[in-house]
């Protein structure tokens, strides 16, 4: 049963992070599934980027949300650069 809660947590954090990044960067989101995908990909990218600079944000749920938000924001900024060209 614990594995289901961990996946549910990943999806919830990913969805919230993708939604917040969409509001901050583009002014809107990509729908529920798009926000979840963006947030989960952002969490992976955010952990990798901040790990390169050896930055440790908060731990736990808040830290996971911040990593995902940073990564999703970077993904949205890059997508905006390619979309405009």
N, C-alpha and C positions, 0 to 999 in steps of 0.2 A: 504494500500500500504506500510505502514511503516514496517509491519511485514515481508514482502518479502525482504526488504532491510536489515533488521536485520539478517535474515537467510542467505542471500547472503554474508553478512559480516562475519558471523561465518564460512561459508564454505571457503571463501577466506583466512581468517586468519588461519584457520585450515590447509588448503592446503599449504600455505606458510610455516607455522611452521613445519609441517610434512616433507616437502621437505628440509628445512634447517637442521632439526635434522637428517634426513637421510644422508645428505651430511657430516655433522659433525661427526656423530657416525659410520655409516656403510659404507660411501662412495657412497651411492646411495639411492634411494627412493623405495617406494612400488607402484609406479604408482599414477595416479591422485586420484582415489577413496581411495586407501590405505593411501596416504598422508593426505587426508582430515580427514579420520577416526582417524588416529594417532594424527593429530593436535588437533582435537576436544577432544579426550580422554586425550591428553596431557594438554590441557587447564584446564580441570576439575581437573586432578591430580596436575598440577602446582599450581593452586589456593589453593588447599587443603594443599599441602606440604608447600608452602610459608606462608600460613595462620597459620600453626602450629607454625612456628618460628616468627610470627607476622612481616613478612617482606612485605613492600609495595614497589613494583617497580613503574615504571611510570604508569600514568593513561591513559585512552583512548586507541587508537588503538595500540600504541607502547607498553603499559603495557600488553594489551591482547596478543600481539604477543610474548612478553617475557615470560609470564606465560605459554603459549602454547609451546614455545620452550623448556623451562625447563622441563615441564612435558613430552613432547615427547622424549626428550633426556633420561630421566629416564626410560621411557618405553622401548626405544631401548637398553639401557644398560642392563636392566633386561632380555630382550628377547635374547640378545647376550650371557648372562650367561647360560641360559637354552638351547640354541641352541648348544653350544660347548660341553655340557655334554652328 
